[in-house]
Amino acid sequence: MPLDLAALIAAHRLEKYDLHERHLNQQFVRMLRVIGYDVNYESAKGAYLYDAAGRRYLDLLSGFGVFAVGRNHDTVIAALRQVLGADLPNLVQLDVSILSGLLAERLLAHLPGQERIFFCNSGAEAVEAGIKFARAATGRAGIAFCSHGFHGLTCGALSLAGEDVFRTGFGPLLADSRRVPFGDLAALDEALRGRDVAAFVVEPIQGHGVHLPPDGYLAEAARLCRRHGTLFVADEIQTGLGRTGRFLAVEHWGVEPDMVLLAKALSGGCVPIGAVATKSWVFAKVFDRLDRAVVHGSTFGKNDLAMAAGLATLTVLEDERLIERAEILGSAILADLQAIGAASEFVREVRGKGLMIGIEFGPPRTLRLKAAWHMLAAVNASLFCQLITIPLFEQHRVICQVAGHDSLVVKLIPPLMLADGDRVWIRDAFAAVIGDCERVPGAIWDTGRKLVGHAMRARAG
């Protein structure tokens, strides 16, 4: 009897949180229920999610940037259906596939200076491969990374985590990893001077906090790497494929990396994929003899579904001119939010490039507002941001996230195919919620007191 997935989902659609509470991450379900995000979504298309009542939600999180071309894009779905219906000789392993070759060729056309591609299954896998390739290519062990950076949660990638909250409890990690402050060239020079660092791995724009580099930082960092024989590795897992209004974010600063790490958006939101793009000489150091032809690999890394999703994603980016769209619409949304922030005591800065935007909050000046602020800050630095994201969700059906642990930044990484009407939706929703924060007492601060209570109980166990 064939599996009827539609019937299975329909029969159990109201059980999803109970199933996860019993069999998966109980604490994650608990967190969703506390902040009121436990909604039963039933469908998704483009930039929108729809719940059982047919209500539409604007998704500014986009699966942490996975859905750059939107959810369930027709071109991506059609490509996957073609693969499933073609009976292709997938993952023969002692063979090479046409689709992986074609995707590598298409990708390299967008990456001047890069010559070879390695495919894997995720961003973290791409980081792990990058570490290994850099060590093989240079004969060195050290890896430099930045404070506040994030590169994944597998052990090698976690060794490059710039925030200790992710590292605690999982050590020992790579002993030769070295943290330097983001934007500090003197510290980077000092870290590289011993000529024992294989790679400097850096996000051009840091995802946790949406921190942009100082002018000239990335170009000078690349120059320092060349001087000290270190590979400059651009982690474009979230910023790549048009997110910032360029195919790669490093293009804003005219930098050519020795290695580029990609994932997330390349999937079309459907099939996990990661990629490492680098120079031929690096590949030649890794796969240096016939008996080392398979010295590094990933079983599902070049599977036909992932390759087809990648090809379809590049097609959509090109045909719909989504990279240009990200630059134009992102600049407009940034300007809208900056105007809102200029009128608020709580907004410190609105920053970003393209459709990667961060709104940073800070203590107000007015005594009455200060007291309300410190009520939250005394418990958890990022609780104030929940006073922004929760009413955005509950009152305006806008989904976004706090940009990291203990962060005071709310982050927007929406699909690149947002409509002009979505810009208005974003503007009006943020204006209303940020404006409501200025009213003490008020409904938003009632929510704040409830969050404080939940946080205190969680600390007590």
Residue pairs with C-beta under 8 A, 6 or more apart in sequence:
12 19
13 40
13 42
13 52
14 40
16 40
17 29
17 32
17 33
17 38
20 26
20 28
20 29
21 29
21 30
29 38
32 38
34 451
34 454
35 386
35 389
35 390
35 451
36 390
36 393
36 394
37 393
39 51
39 57
40 51
40 52
41 49
41 50
41 51
41 57
42 50
42 51
42 52
43 49
43 50
44 50
44 59
44 71
44 72
45 70
45 71
45 72
46 70
46 71
46 72
46 73
46 415
46 417
47 58
47 59
47 62
47 70
47 71
47 414
47 415
47 417
47 418
47 419
47 422
48 56
48 57
48 58
48 59
48 71
49 56
49 57
49 59
49 71
49 399
50 56
50 57
51 57
55 397
56 397
57 393
57 397
57 398
57 399
58 397
58 398
58 399
58 414
58 422
58 425
58 426
59 67
59 71
59 399
59 414
59 415
60 398
60 399
60 400
60 412
60 413
60 414
60 426
61 399
61 400
61 401
61 413
61 414
62 68
62 413
62 414
62 415
63 264
63 269
64 238
64 264
64 413
65 238
65 243
65 264
65 265
65 413
66 264
66 265
66 267
66 269
67 265
67 269
67 415
68 241
68 242
68 243
68 264
68 265
68 269
68 313
68 317
68 322
68 415
68 416
69 75
69 76
69 265
69 268
69 269
69 313
69 316
69 317
69 320
69 322
69 415
69 416
69 417
70 269
70 415
70 416
70 417
71 269
71 415
72 269
73 268
73 269
73 312
73 316
75 312
75 315
75 316
75 319
76 268
76 269
76 270
76 309
76 312
76 313
76 316
77 270
78 312
79 268
79 308
79 309
79 311
79 312
80 270
80 271
80 305
80 308
80 309
80 312
82 308
83 99
83 304
83 305
83 308
84 305
88 97
88 99
88 304
89 95
89 97
90 97
90 303
90 304
90 305
91 97
91 299
91 300
91 302
91 303
91 304
93 299
97 302
97 304
97 307
99 302
99 304
99 307
99 308
99 311
100 119
100 302
100 307
102 307
102 311
103 117
103 119
103 307
103 310
103 311
103 314
104 116
104 117
104 119
106 310
106 311
106 314
107 117
107 262
107 275
107 277
107 310
107 314
108 114
108 115
108 117
108 277
110 247
110 248
110 314
111 247
111 248
111 260
111 277
112 256
113 256
113 257
113 279
114 259
114 260
114 277
114 278
114 279
115 278
115 279
115 280
115 283
116 277
116 278
116 279
116 280
116 282
116 283
117 275
117 276
117 277
118 129
118 133
118 275
118 276
118 278
118 283
118 296
118 301
119 273
119 274
119 275
119 298
119 301
119 302
119 306
119 307
120 126
120 128
120 129
120 273
120 274
120 275
120 276
120 298
120 301
121 272
121 273
121 274
121 298
121 300
121 301
121 306
122 152
122 263
122 272
122 273
122 274
123 151
123 152
123 235
123 237
123 238
123 261
123 262
123 263
123 264
123 274
124 151
124 152
124 153
124 154
124 157
124 274
125 154
125 263
125 274
125 298
125 301
126 237
126 261
126 262
126 263
126 274
126 275
126 276
127 151
127 152
127 154
127 156
127 157
127 160
127 201
127 235
127 237
127 261
128 152
128 154
128 156
128 157
129 274
129 276
129 296
129 298
130 199
130 201
130 233
130 259
130 261
130 276
131 143
131 156
131 157
131 174
131 198
131 199
131 201
132 286
132 296
133 259
133 276
133 278
133 282
133 283
133 285
133 286
133 296
134 140
134 143
134 198
134 199
134 231
134 233
134 259
134 282
135 141
135 198
135 199
136 282
136 285
136 286
137 198
137 231
137 281
137 282
137 285
137 286
138 198
138 199
138 229
138 230
138 231
140 195
140 196
140 197
140 198
140 229
140 230
141 176
141 196
141 198
142 176
142 177
142 178
142 194
142 196
142 197
142 198
143 159
143 160
143 174
143 176
143 177
143 178
143 197
143 198
143 199
143 200
143 201
144 177
144 178
144 179
144 180
144 188
144 191
144 192
144 197
144 199
144 200
144 201
144 230
145 151
145 160
145 161
145 162
145 177
145 178
145 179
145 180
145 200
145 201
145 202
146 162
146 179
146 180
146 181
146 182
146 202
146 203
146 206
147 162
147 163
147 179
147 180
147 181
147 182
148 162
148 163
148 182
148 206
148 208
148 209
148 211
148 404
149 160
149 161
149 162
149 182
149 201
149 202
149 203
149 206
149 208
149 235
150 161
150 162
150 163
150 166
150 203
150 206
150 207
150 208
150 404
151 157
151 160
151 161
151 201
151 203
151 235
151 237
152 158
152 237
153 161
153 166
155 170
155 173
155 174
156 174
158 166
158 167
158 170
158 173
159 167
159 173
159 174
159 177
160 177
160 201
161 167
162 179
162 182
162 206
162 208
163 208
163 404
163 405
165 405
165 406
166 405
167 173
176 196
178 191
178 197
180 187
180 188
180 190
180 191
181 187
182 202
182 206
182 211
182 213
183 211
183 213
183 214
183 217
185 217
185 220
185 221
185 224
188 200
188 221
188 224
189 224
189 228
191 197
192 200
192 224
192 225
192 227
192 228
192 230
193 228
195 228
195 229
197 228
197 230
198 230
198 231
199 230
199 231
199 232
199 233
199 258
199 259
200 221
200 225
200 230
200 231
200 232
200 233
201 233
201 235
201 261
202 218
202 221
202 232
202 233
202 234
202 235
203 234
203 235
203 236
203 237
203 238
203 239
204 213
204 218
204 234
204 235
204 236
204 239
204 244
204 248
204 249
204 250
204 252
204 253
204 255
205 211
205 212
205 213
205 239
205 244
205 249
205 352
205 353
205 356
207 238
207 239
207 403
207 404
207 411
208 403
208 404
208 405
208 407
209 358
209 360
209 403
209 404
209 407
209 409
210 351
210 352
210 356
210 357
210 358
210 403
210 409
210 411
211 358
212 351
212 352
212 353
213 253
216 253
217 253
218 250
218 253
218 255
219 253
219 254
219 255
221 232
222 232
222 255
222 256
222 257
224 230
225 231
225 232
225 258
226 232
231 258
231 259
231 282
232 255
232 257
232 258
232 259
233 257
233 258
233 259
233 260
233 261
234 248
234 249
234 250
234 255
234 257
234 259
234 260
234 261
235 261
236 248
236 249
236 250
236 260
236 261
236 262
237 261
237 262
237 263
237 264
237 274
238 264
238 356
238 413
239 248
239 249
239 356
240 247
240 248
240 249
240 260
240 262
240 264
240 265
240 266
241 247
241 262
241 264
241 265
241 266
241 313
241 317
242 265
242 317
242 322
242 323
242 326
242 354
242 416
243 249
243 265
243 326
243 354
243 355
243 356
243 413
243 416
244 252
244 326
244 327
244 330
244 352
244 353
244 354
244 355
244 356
245 252
245 323
245 324
245 326
245 327
245 330
245 331
245 353
245 354
245 355
246 252
246 323
246 327
246 354
247 323
248 260
249 353
250 256
250 257
252 353
258 278
258 279
258 282
259 276
259 277
259 278
259 279
259 282
260 276
260 277
260 278
261 274
261 275
261 276
262 274
262 275
262 276
262 277
263 272
263 273
263 274
263 275
265 313
266 273
266 274
266 275
266 309
266 310
266 313
267 273
267 306
267 309
267 310
267 313
268 309
268 310
268 312
268 313
268 316
270 305
270 309
271 303
271 305
271 306
271 308
271 309
272 306
273 306
273 307
273 309
273 310
274 301
275 310
286 292
286 295
286 296
287 293
287 295
287 296
300 306
316 322
317 323
317 416
320 417
322 416
322 417
323 416
325 416
325 417
325 418
326 354
326 355
326 416
327 354
329 355
329 418
329 420
329 423
330 352
330 353
330 354
330 355
330 356
330 357
331 354
332 423
333 355
333 357
333 412
333 423
333 426
333 427
334 350
334 351
334 352
334 357
336 423
336 426
336 427
336 430
337 350
337 357
337 359
337 426
337 427
337 430
338 350
340 347
340 350
340 427
340 430
340 431
340 434
341 347
341 348
341 349
341 350
341 359
341 434
344 434
344 435
344 437
344 438
345 364
345 365
345 366
345 369
345 438
346 361
346 362
346 364
346 369
346 373
346 384
346 434
346 437
346 438
347 359
347 360
347 361
347 362
347 434
348 360
348 361
348 362
348 408
349 358
349 359
349 360
350 357
350 358
350 359
350 360
351 357
351 358
351 360
352 358
352 412
355 412
355 413
355 414
355 415
355 416
355 418
356 411
356 412
356 413
357 411
357 412
357 413
358 403
358 409
358 410
358 411
358 412
359 388
359 409
359 410
359 411
359 412
359 430
360 408
360 409
361 384
361 385
361 388
361 408
361 409
361 410
362 408
363 370
363 373
363 374
363 377
364 370
364 373
368 440
369 438
369 440
371 440
372 440
372 445
372 448
373 384
375 448
375 449
375 452
376 383
376 384
376 387
376 448
376 451
376 452
377 383
377 384
379 452
379 455
379 456
380 406
380 455
381 406
381 407
381 408
382 402
382 404
382 405
382 406
382 407
382 408
383 448
383 451
383 452
383 455
384 408
384 448
385 402
385 407
385 408
385 409
385 410
386 402
386 447
386 451
387 437
387 444
387 445
387 447
387 448
387 451
388 410
388 430
388 433
388 434
388 437
389 400
389 401
389 402
389 410
390 447
391 433
391 436
391 443
391 444
391 447
392 398
392 399
392 400
392 429
392 430
392 433
393 399
395 429
395 432
395 433
396 425
396 428
396 429
396 432
396 433
398 425
398 426
398 429
400 410
400 411
400 412
401 410
401 411
402 409
402 410
402 411
403 409
403 410
403 411
412 426
414 422
433 444
436 442
436 443
436 444
437 444
